[in-house]
């Protein structure tokens, strides 16, 4: 990746170019995820965000208390209430609202899980690549040490072990072996 100040604003002059490039790559990763969202997904996420605000809780509380107050007030005035206690219609409305809230949250969470999965995959791939690069660097340093006539030729078993890249499949199997079985 090259440092291109024309395509995105600089993060900070104190941030090195390679860090800024990484920040911009992550921003593009998130922007692509947002651009892939359908109008319906954006609407659902907007509704979920609004429902997660304290004002929404206050509004719901006011609506429920208002509904109860109006109906109790009508009873006190000797008139027929819209919804008699135990407020069957209110219970139905609250249940329907809870159902919609659940579906909104699950839909939003499913899309966010997709992003998290991509992020986890990227992190895993970069970790494996970094481990391979580190092993290569250690191997090259050991080779340089052995080839330098001014350095004593000694065997470093630890460096030899570290210079061999780990087998991701073997690491995964070792992790599985250490996990307790789920009953």
Rosetta constraint file for C-alpha pairs under 8 A:
AtomPair CA 1 CA 21 HARMONIC 7.14 0.50
AtomPair CA 2 CA 21 HARMONIC 7.24 0.50
AtomPair CA 3 CA 17 HARMONIC 6.12 0.50
AtomPair CA 3 CA 18 HARMONIC 7.00 0.50
AtomPair CA 3 CA 20 HARMONIC 7.89 0.50
AtomPair CA 3 CA 21 HARMONIC 5.94 0.50
AtomPair CA 4 CA 8 HARMONIC 7.33 0.50
AtomPair CA 4 CA 21 HARMONIC 7.92 0.50
AtomPair CA 5 CA 9 HARMONIC 6.28 0.50
AtomPair CA 5 CA 10 HARMONIC 6.37 0.50
AtomPair CA 8 CA 24 HARMONIC 7.35 0.50
AtomPair CA 10 CA 20 HARMONIC 7.21 0.50
AtomPair CA 11 CA 15 HARMONIC 7.00 0.50
AtomPair CA 11 CA 20 HARMONIC 6.20 0.50
AtomPair CA 12 CA 20 HARMONIC 7.97 0.50
AtomPair CA 15 CA 19 HARMONIC 6.36 0.50
AtomPair CA 15 CA 20 HARMONIC 6.33 0.50
AtomPair CA 16 CA 20 HARMONIC 6.30 0.50
AtomPair CA 17 CA 21 HARMONIC 6.07 0.50
AtomPair CA 18 CA 22 HARMONIC 6.28 0.50
AtomPair CA 19 CA 23 HARMONIC 6.24 0.50
AtomPair CA 20 CA 24 HARMONIC 6.13 0.50
AtomPair CA 21 CA 25 HARMONIC 6.13 0.50
AtomPair CA 22 CA 26 HARMONIC 6.26 0.50
AtomPair CA 23 CA 27 HARMONIC 6.21 0.50
AtomPair CA 24 CA 28 HARMONIC 6.14 0.50
AtomPair CA 25 CA 29 HARMONIC 6.13 0.50
AtomPair CA 26 CA 30 HARMONIC 6.32 0.50
AtomPair CA 27 CA 31 HARMONIC 6.03 0.50
AtomPair CA 28 CA 32 HARMONIC 5.97 0.50
AtomPair CA 29 CA 33 HARMONIC 6.40 0.50
AtomPair CA 30 CA 34 HARMONIC 6.26 0.50
AtomPair CA 31 CA 35 HARMONIC 6.01 0.50
AtomPair CA 32 CA 36 HARMONIC 6.15 0.50
AtomPair CA 33 CA 37 HARMONIC 6.80 0.50
AtomPair CA 33 CA 115 HARMONIC 7.09 0.50
AtomPair CA 37 CA 41 HARMONIC 5.82 0.50
AtomPair CA 37 CA 42 HARMONIC 6.37 0.50
AtomPair CA 38 CA 42 HARMONIC 6.30 0.50
AtomPair CA 39 CA 43 HARMONIC 6.14 0.50
AtomPair CA 40 CA 44 HARMONIC 6.11 0.50
AtomPair CA 41 CA 45 HARMONIC 6.11 0.50
AtomPair CA 41 CA 107 HARMONIC 7.91 0.50
AtomPair CA 41 CA 108 HARMONIC 7.53 0.50
AtomPair CA 42 CA 46 HARMONIC 6.07 0.50
AtomPair CA 43 CA 47 HARMONIC 6.17 0.50
AtomPair CA 44 CA 48 HARMONIC 6.09 0.50
AtomPair CA 44 CA 104 HARMONIC 6.01 0.50
AtomPair CA 44 CA 107 HARMONIC 7.50 0.50
AtomPair CA 44 CA 108 HARMONIC 6.87 0.50
AtomPair CA 45 CA 49 HARMONIC 6.08 0.50
AtomPair CA 45 CA 104 HARMONIC 7.49 0.50
AtomPair CA 45 CA 108 HARMONIC 5.68 0.50
AtomPair CA 46 CA 50 HARMONIC 6.22 0.50
AtomPair CA 47 CA 51 HARMONIC 6.04 0.50
AtomPair CA 47 CA 104 HARMONIC 7.55 0.50
AtomPair CA 48 CA 52 HARMONIC 6.16 0.50
AtomPair CA 48 CA 101 HARMONIC 7.57 0.50
AtomPair CA 48 CA 104 HARMONIC 6.04 0.50
AtomPair CA 48 CA 105 HARMONIC 6.23 0.50
AtomPair CA 48 CA 108 HARMONIC 7.31 0.50
AtomPair CA 49 CA 53 HARMONIC 6.81 0.50
AtomPair CA 50 CA 56 HARMONIC 6.86 0.50
AtomPair CA 51 CA 56 HARMONIC 5.43 0.50
AtomPair CA 51 CA 57 HARMONIC 7.63 0.50
AtomPair CA 51 CA 101 HARMONIC 7.96 0.50
AtomPair CA 52 CA 56 HARMONIC 6.93 0.50
AtomPair CA 53 CA 57 HARMONIC 7.07 0.50
AtomPair CA 54 CA 58 HARMONIC 6.36 0.50
AtomPair CA 55 CA 59 HARMONIC 6.06 0.50
AtomPair CA 56 CA 60 HARMONIC 6.13 0.50
AtomPair CA 57 CA 61 HARMONIC 6.12 0.50
AtomPair CA 58 CA 62 HARMONIC 6.11 0.50
AtomPair CA 59 CA 63 HARMONIC 6.10 0.50
AtomPair CA 60 CA 64 HARMONIC 6.16 0.50
AtomPair CA 61 CA 65 HARMONIC 6.03 0.50
AtomPair CA 62 CA 66 HARMONIC 5.70 0.50
AtomPair CA 63 CA 67 HARMONIC 5.98 0.50
AtomPair CA 64 CA 68 HARMONIC 6.20 0.50
AtomPair CA 64 CA 90 HARMONIC 7.48 0.50
AtomPair CA 65 CA 69 HARMONIC 5.86 0.50
AtomPair CA 66 CA 70 HARMONIC 5.93 0.50
AtomPair CA 67 CA 71 HARMONIC 6.22 0.50
AtomPair CA 67 CA 90 HARMONIC 7.59 0.50
AtomPair CA 68 CA 72 HARMONIC 6.04 0.50
AtomPair CA 68 CA 87 HARMONIC 7.67 0.50
AtomPair CA 69 CA 73 HARMONIC 5.81 0.50
AtomPair CA 70 CA 74 HARMONIC 6.13 0.50
AtomPair CA 70 CA 81 HARMONIC 7.88 0.50
AtomPair CA 71 CA 75 HARMONIC 6.32 0.50
AtomPair CA 71 CA 81 HARMONIC 4.92 0.50
AtomPair CA 71 CA 82 HARMONIC 6.19 0.50
AtomPair CA 71 CA 83 HARMONIC 6.26 0.50
AtomPair CA 71 CA 84 HARMONIC 6.77 0.50
AtomPair CA 72 CA 76 HARMONIC 6.17 0.50
AtomPair CA 72 CA 81 HARMONIC 7.29 0.50
AtomPair CA 73 CA 77 HARMONIC 6.13 0.50
AtomPair CA 74 CA 78 HARMONIC 6.34 0.50
AtomPair CA 74 CA 79 HARMONIC 5.10 0.50
AtomPair CA 74 CA 80 HARMONIC 6.29 0.50
AtomPair CA 74 CA 81 HARMONIC 5.31 0.50
AtomPair CA 75 CA 79 HARMONIC 5.50 0.50
AtomPair CA 75 CA 80 HARMONIC 6.23 0.50
AtomPair CA 75 CA 81 HARMONIC 5.91 0.50
AtomPair CA 83 CA 87 HARMONIC 5.27 0.50
AtomPair CA 83 CA 88 HARMONIC 6.65 0.50
AtomPair CA 83 CA 89 HARMONIC 6.13 0.50
AtomPair CA 83 CA 90 HARMONIC 7.47 0.50
AtomPair CA 84 CA 88 HARMONIC 7.33 0.50
AtomPair CA 87 CA 91 HARMONIC 6.22 0.50
AtomPair CA 88 CA 92 HARMONIC 6.26 0.50
AtomPair CA 89 CA 93 HARMONIC 6.14 0.50
AtomPair CA 90 CA 94 HARMONIC 6.06 0.50
AtomPair CA 91 CA 95 HARMONIC 6.05 0.50
AtomPair CA 92 CA 96 HARMONIC 6.06 0.50
AtomPair CA 93 CA 97 HARMONIC 6.02 0.50
AtomPair CA 94 CA 98 HARMONIC 6.08 0.50
AtomPair CA 95 CA 99 HARMONIC 6.19 0.50
AtomPair CA 96 CA 100 HARMONIC 6.25 0.50
AtomPair CA 97 CA 101 HARMONIC 6.02 0.50
AtomPair CA 98 CA 102 HARMONIC 6.06 0.50
AtomPair CA 99 CA 103 HARMONIC 6.32 0.50
AtomPair CA 100 CA 104 HARMONIC 6.05 0.50
AtomPair CA 101 CA 105 HARMONIC 6.05 0.50
AtomPair CA 102 CA 106 HARMONIC 6.04 0.50
AtomPair CA 103 CA 107 HARMONIC 5.97 0.50
AtomPair CA 104 CA 108 HARMONIC 6.16 0.50
AtomPair CA 105 CA 109 HARMONIC 5.92 0.50
AtomPair CA 106 CA 110 HARMONIC 5.96 0.50
AtomPair CA 107 CA 111 HARMONIC 6.58 0.50
AtomPair CA 108 CA 112 HARMONIC 6.27 0.50
AtomPair CA 109 CA 113 HARMONIC 5.89 0.50
AtomPair CA 110 CA 114 HARMONIC 6.38 0.50
AtomPair CA 111 CA 115 HARMONIC 6.60 0.50
AtomPair CA 112 CA 116 HARMONIC 6.17 0.50
AtomPair CA 113 CA 117 HARMONIC 5.97 0.50
AtomPair CA 114 CA 118 HARMONIC 6.32 0.50
AtomPair CA 115 CA 119 HARMONIC 6.14 0.50
AtomPair CA 116 CA 120 HARMONIC 6.01 0.50
AtomPair CA 117 CA 121 HARMONIC 6.09 0.50
AtomPair CA 118 CA 122 HARMONIC 6.13 0.50
AtomPair CA 119 CA 123 HARMONIC 6.11 0.50
AtomPair CA 120 CA 124 HARMONIC 6.06 0.50
AtomPair CA 121 CA 125 HARMONIC 6.13 0.50
AtomPair CA 122 CA 126 HARMONIC 6.07 0.50
AtomPair CA 123 CA 127 HARMONIC 6.00 0.50
AtomPair CA 124 CA 128 HARMONIC 6.20 0.50
AtomPair CA 125 CA 129 HARMONIC 6.13 0.50
AtomPair CA 126 CA 130 HARMONIC 5.97 0.50
AtomPair CA 127 CA 131 HARMONIC 6.12 0.50
AtomPair CA 128 CA 132 HARMONIC 6.22 0.50
AtomPair CA 128 CA 168 HARMONIC 7.45 0.50
AtomPair CA 129 CA 133 HARMONIC 6.15 0.50
AtomPair CA 130 CA 134 HARMONIC 6.07 0.50
AtomPair CA 131 CA 135 HARMONIC 6.16 0.50
AtomPair CA 131 CA 165 HARMONIC 6.74 0.50
AtomPair CA 131 CA 166 HARMONIC 7.48 0.50
AtomPair CA 132 CA 136 HARMONIC 6.20 0.50
AtomPair CA 132 CA 165 HARMONIC 5.24 0.50
AtomPair CA 132 CA 166 HARMONIC 7.43 0.50
AtomPair CA 133 CA 137 HARMONIC 6.16 0.50
AtomPair CA 134 CA 138 HARMONIC 6.18 0.50
AtomPair CA 134 CA 163 HARMONIC 7.56 0.50
AtomPair CA 135 CA 139 HARMONIC 6.12 0.50
AtomPair CA 135 CA 162 HARMONIC 5.89 0.50
AtomPair CA 135 CA 163 HARMONIC 4.14 0.50
AtomPair CA 135 CA 164 HARMONIC 5.72 0.50
AtomPair CA 135 CA 165 HARMONIC 5.32 0.50
AtomPair CA 136 CA 140 HARMONIC 6.11 0.50
AtomPair CA 136 CA 163 HARMONIC 6.06 0.50
AtomPair CA 136 CA 164 HARMONIC 7.67 0.50
AtomPair CA 136 CA 165 HARMONIC 7.59 0.50
AtomPair CA 137 CA 141 HARMONIC 6.10 0.50
AtomPair CA 137 CA 163 HARMONIC 7.49 0.50
AtomPair CA 138 CA 142 HARMONIC 6.12 0.50
AtomPair CA 138 CA 159 HARMONIC 6.77 0.50
AtomPair CA 138 CA 162 HARMONIC 6.90 0.50
AtomPair CA 138 CA 163 HARMONIC 5.10 0.50
AtomPair CA 139 CA 143 HARMONIC 6.13 0.50
AtomPair CA 139 CA 159 HARMONIC 7.69 0.50
AtomPair CA 139 CA 160 HARMONIC 7.23 0.50
AtomPair CA 139 CA 162 HARMONIC 8.00 0.50
AtomPair CA 139 CA 163 HARMONIC 4.67 0.50
AtomPair CA 139 CA 164 HARMONIC 7.61 0.50
AtomPair CA 140 CA 144 HARMONIC 6.06 0.50
AtomPair CA 141 CA 145 HARMONIC 6.09 0.50
AtomPair CA 142 CA 146 HARMONIC 6.18 0.50
AtomPair CA 142 CA 159 HARMONIC 7.31 0.50
AtomPair CA 142 CA 160 HARMONIC 7.83 0.50
AtomPair CA 143 CA 147 HARMONIC 6.12 0.50
AtomPair CA 144 CA 148 HARMONIC 6.05 0.50
AtomPair CA 145 CA 151 HARMONIC 6.42 0.50
AtomPair CA 145 CA 153 HARMONIC 7.54 0.50
AtomPair CA 146 CA 151 HARMONIC 7.39 0.50
AtomPair CA 146 CA 152 HARMONIC 7.83 0.50
AtomPair CA 146 CA 153 HARMONIC 5.74 0.50
AtomPair CA 146 CA 154 HARMONIC 7.89 0.50
AtomPair CA 156 CA 160 HARMONIC 6.20 0.50
AtomPair CA 157 CA 161 HARMONIC 6.09 0.50
AtomPair CA 158 CA 162 HARMONIC 6.20 0.50
AtomPair CA 159 CA 163 HARMONIC 6.00 0.50
AtomPair CA 160 CA 164 HARMONIC 6.86 0.50
AtomPair CA 166 CA 170 HARMONIC 7.83 0.50
AtomPair CA 166 CA 171 HARMONIC 7.37 0.50
AtomPair CA 167 CA 171 HARMONIC 6.29 0.50
AtomPair CA 168 CA 172 HARMONIC 6.09 0.50
AtomPair CA 169 CA 173 HARMONIC 6.20 0.50
AtomPair CA 170 CA 174 HARMONIC 6.15 0.50
AtomPair CA 171 CA 175 HARMONIC 6.17 0.50
AtomPair CA 172 CA 176 HARMONIC 6.21 0.50
AtomPair CA 173 CA 177 HARMONIC 6.17 0.50
AtomPair CA 174 CA 178 HARMONIC 6.42 0.50
AtomPair CA 175 CA 179 HARMONIC 6.44 0.50
